Amino acid sequence: MLDKLISKLSLSDTPSDGQHGGNKEHPHHRFETELNLFPERAEQTPQVSSEVSYFLSMRGEDATEVLKKPLLYVPEYDDSLPLVDYFVSTSHNTYLLGDQLWGKSSASAYTHVLTNGAHCVEIDVWPSEKSTQGPIVTHGWTLTSDILFRDVCLAIKEGLEKKEDDWPVFVSLECHVEPEGQSELVTIMKETWGETLVSGHVEGYDKDDGSQRHVSPRELKNRIVMMIEHYPVKEKSEGDNVDSDTSSSSDSSKDSDSDSQKTKTKTKISDELAALGIYALSIKPKKDWLKQELEHLHILINISESALRSLLPHSLSSLITHGQRHLRRVYPRGTRIMSGNLDPLAAWRAGSHFAALNRQEFDKGMQISEAMFVGSQGWVPKPSRLRVTGGGREEGRVGFAVDIVGLSSLQHPEKKHKFKAHIRISIYHEAGDKEWKSKSVKFKSSSPDSGGGSDAMFNETCTWAFDTDELAFVRILVTDEDDDDLAVFCGRLSHIQQGFRFIRLLNMKGKDTHATLLHRTGTWPCPLSDMFTSVKHGHHQKTGTHPERTGVRTSPGENNEAKFEAANKGFSAAIEKTRGPVNKLFETCSELAQRSDAFRSVQYAMVDVVAAMRDCDRAQSKLDKVKEQSDNGGNVDKAAEAKQREAQKQFDEGHEKLRKAATSVEQALKTIQDSQIQNKTEKDKTIAFKDDIKFVVHNVKSLDSMTFSLFLVSRVCTCSDVMLQVRRWKHMKEVKKDFDYCEKKQPKKPENGTVEEADVVAAQKAVERVKEIHGKVLGLERAQKSSDGKQEMFQFMEEMTQNRNKWQARLQK
């Protein structure tokens, strides 16, 4: 039963491994964004609906021929620019296959990401507790599994041999190995990578003649460039560091305000290892680092997304200028434990070169990154205004129009055979994002011989005008009535070809859905006077001014008055019918949101428990080792006594941390118990769950059992279905806001007493709007009652309770 539960809750079906080879599909997603560049690479030819085919034929186009046309065009990129003039496709915590707390690790992940476009990978290397094992790669102070550093190096070598280009690869080495053990790291890298590893300056570069310059990718072809930590001055306390996250990955996995993190010290780097940091000496910048003159041209600034955002937008110009001289890597903030991604556009627009992303998620950040690097060699030149070799900003305004025609062969949402969906188009522009939404359209099933799925026609147009921006991106989402995203496309605006084209839509894991969206894109220069916002079917959106009433009476005033009074009564009735369900559901969703926050508190507290236990375990090992040396040595000298006292102190501190962390868990669990649960059966099961976790916390005897308990609690806290519909809370707040606004807008007669047709229409629209809100409330109520999430959660609690005796027997041993 226990093994079955673990298998059910596991994030990945593939175990962690120390192997780097194999031809099986890798757990890391392989995003199929290149299908819009190379449509011939699709596994199957998409089926186009008869309506779309007819639409094209009436315009002299053949659907079969249009399917062969690529949507994107990507130019050949120059490889002779300085390193600081490029953006590089960058992987964060490359070894992880899942989330940042308990995800599995695999050496083959390095081969996978290198052969799928990434040209910067990250290694977190730690000393192994087994002396014969050698250094290991893992996410420190978490439950992630370990893999051998040597296997990682072999996997990187294999990735370089398999990738289809000769552009260089950066390796960001986060070293937690003490200086005396770092020579082994250097030996392994040199033995594995040989001449591929850059261990000296390229030919023609003289670092002593005062003419420092940045080399180009062309000069580093097929080479591995190391990012090595660099300490130009004597190390200061953590308070001097501008970055609130103390590490680019492992240390940042915990909240930056935790006591244990504030007391960590940085690992020093030996001269032998530092010598490999030829072109990327990585430093954590101090306060006011933008104003300081750095000692060396090849310093790489390594900061978190939080630190970068604290400098925006007031220091944007300084960031761009700094990025024209020094490389910069931006990594995700430590609270992104579910492997969510930062916004790479914010980093790129600030002149940053490496925006480190978790490839475990195909979220908005990853979609934009794929759009940036699709068809490239993982290196893309910056816009000219951001380059040290470039010119100024490209001036001018452009008009941009998208005709959305029809969608073919979209797979049904899960458990839905009939559904409506709409399309959202977002433009990500430096002057501000823009968004357009189509009307909702009912999808109808296509015939089995046409490939299955569902088809719909939209026939809508959206139009924008904006200043030229070389880093403008467009994102198209297909979303159903419940705001669940069904399919997506993201592309760099300058790469989208004009005219009729089919968009190959991907699902939310980056895989081909075999669905296509026929659209036509057009761009053209436009004068400043042509400023306008989104237009839909010729109906302009609100501009801030009220349209003038025509004053034309289409029927006698008495007739209009009767219609108006009927609509007014209908409005009042609809408001009364909707007020109760809105308020009731709003309160319920509020309680559920509070309860989900309590579960999240348990998660973080349990992480602290495990970290404290590992500290205790290490201190205990140190204490035992000192005692063993003292016993073997006979007489205990003063040095041995001092070591023993130090080890005993660390052991006591670890126990105190464990006690505090366990108290935090109890407090969080009490919050869960205190939250209101209407169903008594559910309340009883929640209390049983709380008692099980308390049992583990108070009776923990081994690290293994504690690790397993954290794994279980974390799965409850983070599973999307088990979050107790917290997503509904967001929708409910919007519905409540809409209802409160409508309630204040009861139709009123004109002051002159004459009711015109426009007044009647406005009153009728007000009634329909309230009815629409009522429909949304009913939909949310149905979703709340039929939620599989709660059923899954309480089933999980029952299975956990059934295993209590097994746990108790294991702990007593």
C-alpha positions in Angstrom: 0.0 0.0 0.0 2.8 2.4 0.9 4.7 1.7 -2.4 1.4 2.2 -4.3 0.9 5.6 -2.6 4.4 6.8 -3.4 3.9 5.7 -7.0 0.6 7.5 -7.2 2.0 10.8 -5.8 5.3 10.8 -7.6 5.9 13.7 -10.0 8.0 11.7 -12.4 7.8 8.1 -13.5 11.5 8.0 -14.2 13.8 7.2 -11.3 16.9 9.3 -10.6 20.0 7.8 -12.2 23.6 8.1 -12.5 23.6 7.2 -16.2 24.0 9.7 -19.0 23.1 7.7 -22.0 20.0 6.0 -23.5 17.6 6.7 -26.2 14.4 6.8 -24.1 12.3 9.9 -24.0 13.6 12.0 -21.2 11.4 13.3 -18.3 12.5 16.8 -19.2 10.0 18.2 -21.7 11.1 18.4 -25.3 9.2 21.4 -26.4 8.1 21.1 -30.0 8.2 24.8 -30.9 10.3 24.2 -34.0 7.2 22.8 -35.8 6.1 26.3 -36.7 9.6 26.8 -38.3 9.8 23.3 -39.8 6.3 22.0 -40.3 7.6 19.0 -42.3 9.0 17.6 -39.0 5.5 17.0 -37.5 4.8 13.3 -36.8 1.5 13.5 -38.6 -0.1 15.9 -41.1 -2.8 18.0 -39.3 -6.4 17.7 -40.5 -8.0 21.0 -41.5 -11.8 21.5 -41.1 -14.0 21.8 -44.1 -14.9 25.4 -43.1 -11.3 26.5 -43.0 -10.5 24.7 -46.4 -13.5 26.4 -48.0 -12.5 29.8 -46.5 -9.0 29.4 -48.1 -10.4 28.2 -51.5 -12.6 31.3 -51.8 -9.5 33.3 -51.6 -7.5 31.3 -54.1 -5.5 29.3 -51.5 -5.1 25.6 -51.1 -5.1 24.4 -47.5 -2.7 21.6 -48.3 -0.1 24.1 -49.7 -0.7 26.6 -46.9 0.1 23.8 -44.3 3.5 23.4 -45.9 4.4 27.0 -45.4 6.4 27.8 -42.2 4.9 30.3 -39.8 8.3 31.6 -38.6 11.4 32.9 -40.3 14.6 33.0 -38.4 17.7 34.6 -39.9 21.3 33.3 -39.7 23.0 34.9 -36.7 26.5 36.3 -36.7 29.0 34.5 -34.4 31.7 37.1 -34.5 30.2 39.6 -32.0 31.6 39.9 -28.5 30.1 37.6 -25.8 28.4 40.6 -24.2 26.3 41.2 -27.4 24.3 37.9 -27.0 21.4 36.3 -25.2 22.1 32.7 -24.3 19.6 29.9 -23.8 20.1 29.0 -20.1 19.0 26.1 -17.9 18.6 26.4 -14.2 19.2 23.4 -11.8 19.7 21.3 -14.9 19.9 18.0 -13.0 16.4 18.2 -11.6 13.5 16.5 -13.3 10.8 17.8 -11.0 10.3 20.6 -8.4 13.0 22.2 -6.3 12.3 20.4 -3.0 11.9 16.7 -3.6 12.3 16.4 -7.3 14.4 13.6 -8.7 17.8 14.2 -10.3 19.3 12.7 -13.5 22.7 13.1 -15.2 21.0 12.5 -18.5 19.2 15.8 -18.1 22.4 17.5 -19.2 22.6 15.6 -22.5 18.9 16.2 -23.0 18.9 20.0 -22.6 22.1 20.5 -24.6 20.7 18.6 -27.5 17.5 20.6 -27.3 18.9 24.1 -27.5 20.3 25.1 -24.1 23.8 26.5 -24.1 24.3 27.2 -20.4 23.8 24.5 -17.8 24.2 24.6 -14.0 25.9 22.1 -11.7 25.5 22.2 -7.9 28.4 20.2 -6.6 28.7 18.9 -3.0 31.1 16.7 -1.1 29.8 13.1 -0.7 29.5 11.5 2.8 31.0 8.4 1.2 34.7 9.0 0.6 34.8 6.4 -2.2 31.9 7.9 -4.1 33.5 11.2 -5.1 31.7 14.6 -5.3 28.0 14.6 -5.9 25.4 16.9 -7.6 22.3 17.7 -5.6 20.0 20.5 -4.5 21.4 21.3 -1.0 19.2 21.3 2.1 16.3 19.6 0.2 15.0 16.1 -0.5 16.2 15.9 -4.0 18.3 12.8 -4.9 22.0 12.7 -5.5 24.0 11.9 -8.7 27.7 11.7 -9.3 29.6 14.7 -10.5 31.6 12.5 -12.8 28.4 11.2 -14.4 27.3 14.8 -15.0 30.5 15.6 -16.7 30.2 12.6 -18.9 26.6 13.6 -19.8 27.7 17.1 -20.7 30.4 15.6 -23.0 27.8 13.5 -24.6 25.5 16.4 -25.1 28.3 18.4 -26.9 28.9 15.5 -29.2 25.2 15.1 -30.0 24.1 18.7 -30.4 23.9 19.9 -34.0 25.9 23.1 -33.7 29.4 24.2 -32.8 28.5 27.2 -30.6 30.1 27.2 -27.1 28.5 26.0 -23.9 28.7 27.7 -20.5 28.7 25.6 -17.3 27.8 27.4 -14.2 29.5 25.7 -11.3 28.0 26.3 -7.8 30.7 24.8 -5.6 30.0 23.6 -2.0 33.1 21.5 -1.8 35.8 22.7 0.5 39.0 24.1 -1.2 41.0 21.1 -0.2 38.6 18.8 -2.2 38.3 21.0 -5.3 41.4 19.6 -7.0 39.3 16.4 -7.5 36.7 18.5 -9.3 39.3 20.0 -11.6 40.8 16.6 -12.3 37.5 15.1 -13.2 36.6 17.9 -15.6 40.0 17.9 -17.3 40.0 14.1 -17.7 36.4 14.1 -19.0 36.3 17.1 -21.3 40.0 17.3 -22.3 40.8 20.0 -24.8 37.1 20.9 -25.0 37.4 22.7 -21.6 38.6 26.3 -21.8 41.6 26.3 -19.4 43.5 29.2 -20.9 43.1 32.3 -23.0 42.4 31.9 -26.7 45.1 32.5 -29.2 45.9 36.2 -29.7 44.6 37.3 -26.4 47.1 38.9 -24.1 45.7 39.7 -20.6 48.9 41.6 -19.6 49.0 44.3 -22.3 46.1 46.3 -21.1 44.0 45.6 -24.2 41.3 43.5 -22.6 38.5 42.5 -24.9 35.7 40.0 -25.0 36.2 37.0 -27.2 33.4 36.0 -29.6 31.5 32.7 -29.9 33.4 32.0 -33.1 36.7 31.9 -31.1 35.2 29.4 -28.6 33.6 27.0 -31.0 32.9 23.5 -29.5 34.3 24.6 -26.2 33.1 24.5 -22.6 33.4 27.9 -20.8 33.3 27.7 -17.0 31.4 30.1 -14.7 33.5 30.0 -11.5 32.8 31.8 -8.2 35.2 34.7 -7.8 36.0 36.7 -4.6 37.9 39.8 -5.6 38.0 41.2 -2.0 37.9 39.7 1.4 34.6 38.1 2.0 32.1 40.3 3.9 29.0 39.3 5.9 25.8 38.5 4.2 24.4 41.9 4.9 26.8 43.4 2.4 25.3 41.4 -0.4 22.7 43.1 -2.5 21.0 39.9 -3.4 18.5 38.6 -0.8 18.9 35.0 -2.1 22.2 33.7 -0.9 22.8 31.3 -3.7 21.9 30.8 -7.3 20.1 27.5 -6.7 20.7 25.3 -3.6 20.7 27.9 -0.9 17.9 29.8 -2.6 15.6 26.9 -2.3 14.6 28.1 1.2 13.0 31.4 2.1 15.7 34.1 2.4 14.3 35.2 5.8 14.9 31.8 7.5 17.4 31.8 10.4 19.3 28.8 9.0 20.0 30.6 5.7 21.3 33.8 7.3 24.0 31.9 9.1 25.4 30.0 6.1 28.8 30.9 4.9 30.1 30.9 1.3 32.4 28.3 0.1 35.9 29.6 -0.8 37.4 28.7 -4.2 40.9 27.2 -4.6 43.3 28.8 -7.0 43.3 25.7 -9.1 39.6 25.8 -9.6 39.5 29.6 -10.0 42.0 29.3 -12.8 39.3 27.8 -15.0 37.1 30.9 -14.8 38.8 32.6 -17.7 35.8 34.4 -19.3 33.2 34.2 -16.6 34.4 35.0 -13.1 31.0 34.8 -11.2 30.4 37.2 -8.3 27.5 38.1 -6.1 27.5 41.9 -6.3 27.6 44.2 -3.3 25.4 47.2 -2.7 25.7 49.9 -5.3 27.5 47.5 -7.7 26.2 49.4 -10.7 28.4 52.3 -9.7 31.5 50.4 -8.9 34.4 49.8 -11.3 35.1 46.1 -11.4 38.7 44.8 -11.4 38.4 42.6 -14.4 36.5 42.7 -17.8 35.4 39.1 -17.5 33.5 39.4 -14.2 30.0 37.9 -14.5 27.3 39.4 -12.3 25.2 36.6 -10.8 21.9 37.9 -9.2 18.4 36.7 -8.5 15.3 38.0 -10.3 14.3 39.8 -7.1 17.5 41.7 -7.0 17.1 42.7 -10.6 13.5 43.8 -10.2 14.5 46.0 -7.3 16.6 48.0 -9.8 13.8 48.4 -12.4 12.8 50.7 -13.9 14.8 53.5 -12.3 18.2 51.9 -13.1 17.4 50.4 -16.5 19.9 52.7 -18.4 22.7 51.8 -16.0 21.9 48.1 -16.2 22.0 48.2 -20.0 25.4 50.1 -20.0 26.8 47.6 -17.4 25.6 44.7 -19.6 27.6 46.1 -22.5 30.8 45.5 -20.5 30.2 42.6 -18.2 28.2 39.4 -18.5 25.1 39.0 -16.2 23.2 35.9 -15.2 19.8 36.1 -13.6 18.4 33.1 -11.7 14.9 32.5 -10.2 14.0 33.6 -6.7 14.2 31.0 -4.0 10.4 30.8 -3.5 9.9 29.2 -6.9 9.9 25.7 -5.4 7.5 24.3 -8.0 10.0 25.1 -10.8 8.1 28.1 -12.1 10.0 30.6 -14.2 11.0 34.2 -14.0 10.1 36.6 -16.8 13.1 36.4 -19.2 12.0 39.5 -21.1 12.6 41.7 -18.0 16.1 40.3 -17.8 16.8 40.7 -21.5 15.5 44.2 -21.7 17.8 45.1 -18.9 20.8 43.8 -20.9 21.2 40.5 -19.0 22.7 37.7 -21.0 21.7 34.6 -19.2 18.1 34.2 -17.9 18.2 30.9 -16.1 14.9 28.9 -16.6 13.6 25.6 -15.2 12.8 23.4 -18.2 10.5 21.3 -16.1 7.7 23.8 -16.7 6.3 25.1 -20.0 4.9 28.2 -18.4 4.8 31.8 -19.8 8.5 32.4 -19.1 9.6 29.1 -20.9 7.3 29.8 -23.8 8.9 33.3 -24.4 12.4 31.7 -24.1 11.5 29.0 -26.7 10.2 31.8 -28.9 13.4 33.7 -28.6 15.8 30.8 -29.4 13.7 28.6 -31.8 15.7 28.1 -35.0 18.9 29.5 -33.4 22.0 27.8 -32.0 21.0 28.8 -28.4 22.7 32.2 -29.0 20.8 35.2 -30.2 22.4 38.7 -30.8 20.9 41.5 -28.6 19.0 44.3 -30.3 21.4 46.9 -31.7 20.6 49.4 -28.9 21.7 46.9 -26.2 25.0 46.0 -27.9 28.4 47.4 -27.2 29.0 47.1 -31.0 25.5 48.4 -32.0 23.8 51.6 -32.7 20.8 53.4 -31.3 17.1 52.5 -31.1 15.3 51.8 -34.3 12.7 54.6 -34.5 9.2 54.5 -36.0 5.7 53.1 -35.4 4.2 50.0 -36.9 0.6 48.8 -37.3 -0.1 45.2 -36.5 -3.2 43.2 -37.4 -4.2 39.6 -36.8 -7.2 37.9 -38.6 -8.2 34.9 -36.6 -10.1 32.6 -39.0 -10.7 29.1 -37.7 -9.3 26.4 -35.5 -9.2 22.7 -36.5 -8.8 19.4 -34.6 -8.5 20.8 -31.1 -8.7 17.9 -28.6 -11.5 18.0 -26.1 -10.7 19.3 -22.6 -10.7 16.4 -20.1 -14.1 15.2 -19.2 -15.8 17.6 -21.6 -17.4 16.6 -24.9 -19.1 19.9 -25.6 -17.3 23.1 -24.8 -16.9 26.7 -25.7 -13.5 28.4 -26.0 -12.1 31.8 -26.8 -8.7 33.1 -28.0 -6.5 35.5 -26.1 -3.8 37.4 -27.9 -1.1 39.2 -25.8 1.6 41.5 -27.1 4.6 41.8 -24.8 6.0 45.2 -25.6 8.6 47.4 -23.7 6.0 50.2 -23.5 3.4 47.9 -21.8 1.6 44.7 -22.6 -1.5 44.7 -24.7 -4.3 42.0 -24.7 -7.2 41.1 -26.9 -9.9 38.5 -26.3 -12.2 37.0 -28.9 -15.8 36.0 -28.4 -16.5 32.5 -27.0 -17.3 30.0 -29.7 -18.9 26.6 -29.4 -16.7 23.9 -30.8 -18.3 21.1 -32.7 -16.8 17.6 -33.2 -15.2 16.9 -36.5 -15.8 13.7 -38.4 -13.6 10.7 -37.4 -12.1 10.5 -40.8 -10.8 14.0 -40.5 -8.7 13.3 -37.5 -11.1 13.8 -34.6 -11.0 16.7 -32.2 -13.2 19.8 -32.5 -13.5 22.6 -35.0 -14.7 26.2 -34.7 -14.7 29.4 -36.8 -13.9 32.8 -35.3 -13.6 35.2 -38.2 -12.4 38.1 -35.9 -9.7 40.7 -36.3 -7.6 42.6 -33.7 -5.4 45.5 -34.5 -2.7 47.5 -32.7 -0.2 50.3 -33.3 2.9 50.7 -31.3 6.5 51.9 -31.4 9.1 49.6 -33.0 10.5 47.1 -30.4 12.9 44.3 -31.5 12.0 42.4 -28.3 8.2 42.4 -28.9 6.6 38.9 -28.6 3.1 37.7 -29.3 1.3 34.9 -27.4 -1.9 33.2 -28.4 -3.9 31.2 -25.9 -6.9 29.0 -26.5 -8.9 29.0 -23.3 -12.2 27.4 -22.3 -15.1 28.7 -20.3 -13.5 27.7 -17.0 -10.3 29.7 -17.9 -8.4 26.5 -18.4 -5.7 26.9 -21.1 -6.0 24.3 -23.8 -3.3 25.3 -26.4 -0.7 28.0 -26.9 1.6 29.6 -29.4 4.3 32.1 -28.6 6.6 33.8 -31.2 8.9 36.8 -31.6 6.9 39.4 -33.5 9.6 40.1 -36.1 9.9 36.3 -36.9 6.2 35.8 -37.8 5.7 35.7 -41.6 2.8 37.6 -43.1 -0.2 36.4 -45.1 -2.3 33.3 -44.4 -0.5 30.8 -42.2 -1.4 27.8 -40.0 -0.2 28.0 -36.4 0.8 24.6 -35.0 -0.6 24.8 -31.4 1.1 23.2 -28.5 -0.4 21.9 -25.3 0.6 23.3 -21.9 3.5 20.8 -21.7 5.0 22.0 -25.0 3.8 19.0 -27.1 2.2 19.2 -30.5 -1.6 19.0 -30.2 -2.0 18.4 -34.0 -4.5 21.3 -33.9 -4.0 24.3 -36.2 -5.2 27.9 -36.1 -5.5 29.6 -39.5 -4.7 33.3 -39.2 -3.3 36.1 -41.3 -0.8 38.6 -39.9 0.0 42.0 -41.3 2.4 44.7 -40.2 3.0 48.1 -41.8 4.6 51.4 -41.0 2.1 54.0 -39.6 2.3 57.7 -38.6 2.0 58.8 -35.1 -1.5 60.0 -35.7 -2.7 56.4 -36.3 -2.6 55.5 -32.6 -5.4 53.1 -31.8 -6.1 50.2 -29.5 -7.6 46.8 -30.1 -10.5 46.8 -32.6 -12.9 43.9 -32.8 -15.3 43.6 -35.7 -15.2 47.3 -36.2 -16.4 48.0 -32.7 -13.9 50.1 -30.9 -13.2 49.5 -27.3 -13.9 52.1 -24.6 -11.8 55.2 -25.1 -12.8 57.0 -21.9 -15.5 59.2 -23.5 -19.2 58.4 -23.5 -20.9 58.0 -26.9 -23.5 60.7 -27.6 -27.1 59.6 -27.6 -28.8 60.0 -30.9 -32.0 61.4 -29.5 -34.1 59.7 -32.1 -37.3 58.2 -30.8 -38.2 55.0 -32.6 -41.5 54.4 -30.8 -43.9 56.3 -28.6 -42.7 57.1 -25.2 -45.4 55.2 -23.4 -44.4 51.9 -25.1 -40.7 52.5 -24.3 -41.6 53.3 -20.7 -43.4 49.9 -20.3 -40.4 48.1 -21.7 -38.1 50.0 -19.4 -40.2 49.3 -16.3 -40.3 45.6 -17.2 -36.5 45.5 -17.6 -36.1 47.4 -14.4 -38.2 44.8 -12.5 -36.2 42.1 -14.1 -33.0 43.7 -13.0 -34.2 43.9 -9.4 -35.3 40.3 -9.4 -32.0 39.1 -10.9 -30.1 41.0 -8.3 -32.1 39.5 -5.4 -31.7 36.0 -6.9 -28.0 36.4 -7.3 -27.0 38.2 -4.1 -27.3 35.2 -1.7 -25.4 32.7 -3.8 -22.6 35.2 -4.5 -22.1 36.1 -0.9 -22.3 32.5 0.3 -19.8 31.2 -2.3 -17.5 34.2 -1.7 -17.3 33.2 2.0 -16.7 29.5 1.2 -14.0 30.3 -1.2 -12.4 32.6 1.3 -12.3 29.9 3.9 -10.7 27.5 1.4 -8.1 30.0 0.5 -7.2 30.4 4.1 -7.0 26.6 4.5 -4.7 26.3 1.5 -2.4 28.9 3.0 -2.2 26.8 6.2 -1.2 23.8 4.2 1.5 25.8 2.6 2.8 26.9 6.0 3.0 23.2 6.9 5.1 22.6 3.8 7.7 25.3 4.6 7.8 24.3 8.3 8.5 20.7 7.3 11.3 21.8 5.1 12.9 23.5 8.1 12.4 20.3 10.1 14.4 18.3 7.5 17.1 20.9 7.3 17.4 20.9 11.1 17.6 17.2 11.2 20.4 17.1 8.6 22.3 19.6 10.7 21.8 17.4 13.7 22.9 14.4 11.8 26.1 16.1 10.6 26.9 17.5 14.0 26.3 14.0 15.6 28.7 12.4 13.1 31.3 15.1 13.8 30.8 14.5 17.6 31.1 10.8 17.2 34.2 11.1 15.1 35.9 13.5 17.6 35.1 11.1 20.5 36.4 8.1 18.5 39.7 10.0 17.9 39.9 10.9 21.5 39.3 7.3 22.7 41.9 5.9 20.3 44.4 8.6 21.3 44.3 7.7 25.0 44.9 11.0 26.7 42.6 13.8 25.5 44.6 16.9 24.8 43.2 20.4 24.9 42.7 20.6 21.1 40.6 17.5 21.1 38.5 18.8 24.0 37.9 22.1 22.1 36.8 20.1 19.0 34.5 18.1 21.1 32.9 21.1 22.8 32.4 22.7 19.3 30.8 19.6 18.0 28.6 19.3 21.1 27.5 22.9 20.6 26.6 22.3 17.0 24.6 19.3 18.0 22.7 21.2 20.7 22.0 24.0 18.2 20.7 21.5 15.7 18.3 20.1 18.3 17.0 23.5 19.2 16.4 24.3 15.5 14.5 21.0 15.2 12.4 21.8 18.3 11.5 25.2 16.8 10.7 23.8 13.4 8.5 21.1 14.9 6.6 23.8 16.8 6.0 25.6 13.6 4.6 22.5 12.1 2.2 22.1 15.0 1.1 25.7 14.8 0.4 25.4 11.1 -1.6 22.2 11.6 -3.6 23.9 14.3 -4.5 26.5 11.8 -5.8 23.8 9.5 -7.9 22.2 12.3 -9.3 25.6 13.3 -10.5 26.4 9.7 -14.2 25.9 9.2 -15.1 22.7 7.4 -18.9 22.3 6.8 -18.9 18.6 6.3 -18.4 16.7 9.6 -16.9 13.7 7.9 -14.3 15.8 6.1 -13.5 17.6 9.4 -12.9 14.2 11.1 -10.6 13.1 8.3 -8.7 16.4 8.5 -8.1 15.9 12.2 -7.0 12.4 11.6 -4.5 13.7 9.1 -3.2 16.3 11.6 -2.7 13.6 14.2 -0.8 11.4 11.8 1.7 14.2 11.0 2.0 15.2 14.7 2.8 11.5 15.4 5.7 11.6 12.9 7.0 14.9 14.1 7.1 13.9 17.8 8.4 10.3 17.3 10.9 10.8 14.5 13.8 8.5 15.0 15.5 8.4 11.6 16.0 10.8 8.7 14.4 8.3 6.3 11.0 8.4 8.0 11.1 12.2 8.3 12.0 12.5 4.7 9.0 10.4 3.7 6.7 12.4 5.9 7.8 15.6 4.2 7.3 14.0 0.9 3.7 13.2 1.7 2.8 16.6 3.3 4.4 18.4 0.3 2.3 16.4 -2.1 -0.8 17.4 -0.3 0.2 21.1 -0.1 1.1 21.5 -3.8 -1.0 19.1 -5.9 -3.2 21.3 -8.1 -6.4 19.3 -7.3 -5.7 19.2 -3.6 -5.3 22.9 -3.2 -9.0 22.9 -2.4 -10.0 24.9 -5.5 -7.9 27.9 -4.5 -8.1 28.9 -8.2 -11.8 29.3 -7.7 -11.1 31.9 -5.1 -9.5 34.1 -7.8 -12.5 33.7 -10.1 -14.9 34.2 -7.2 -13.3 37.5 -6.3 -13.7 38.7 -9.9 -17.4 37.6 -9.9 -18.0 39.3 -6.6 -16.4 42.5 -7.9 -18.6 42.4 -11.0 -21.7 41.8 -9.0 -21.0 44.7 -6.5 -20.5 47.0 -9.5 -23.7 45.9 -11.2 -25.8 46.2 -8.0 -25.0 49.9 -7.9 -25.9 50.4 -11.6 -29.7 49.9 -11.5 -31.2 51.5 -14.6 -32.7 55.0 -14.0 -35.1 57.0 -16.1 -33.7 60.0 -17.9 -34.1 63.3 -15.9 -36.4 64.7 -18.6 -38.8 61.7 -18.1 -38.7 60.7 -21.7 -37.6 57.1 -22.2 -35.9 56.4 -25.5 -35.1 53.1 -27.2 -31.4 53.5 -26.1 -32.5 53.6 -22.5 -34.6 50.4 -22.9 -31.6 48.6 -24.6 -29.3 49.7 -21.8 -31.7 48.4 -19.1 -32.1 45.1 -20.9 -28.3 44.7 -21.1 -28.1 45.4 -17.4 -30.5 42.5 -16.8 -28.5 40.2 -19.0 -25.3 41.1 -17.3 -26.6 40.1 -13.9 -28.0 36.9 -15.3 -24.5 36.2 -16.8 -23.0 36.7 -13.3 -25.6 34.3 -11.8 -24.6 31.7 -14.4 -21.0 32.0 -13.4 -21.9 31.5 -9.7 -23.9 28.4 -10.5 -20.9 27.1 -12.5 -18.6 27.7 -9.6 -21.0 26.0 -7.2 -21.1 22.9 -9.4 -17.3 22.9 -9.6 -17.1 23.2 -5.8 -19.5 20.3 -5.1 -18.1 18.0 -7.8 -14.4 18.7 -7.0 -12.3 15.6 -7.4 -9.6 17.4 -5.4 -11.2 17.0 -2.0 -12.1 13.4 -2.7 -8.5 12.7 -3.7 -7.2 14.5 -0.6 -9.4 12.6 1.8 -8.7 9.3 0.1 -5.0 10.1 0.5 -5.6 10.8 4.3 -7.3 7.4 4.7 -4.5 5.5 3.0 -2.0 7.4 5.3 -4.0 6.5 8.4 -4.0 2.8 7.4 -0.2 2.9 7.4 0.1 4.3 10.9 0.9 0.9 12.4 3.6 0.3 9.8 5.1 3.7 10.5 5.0 3.2 14.3 6.8 -0.2 14.0 9.5 1.3 11.8 10.0 4.3 14.1 10.2 2.1 17.2 13.0 0.1 15.6 
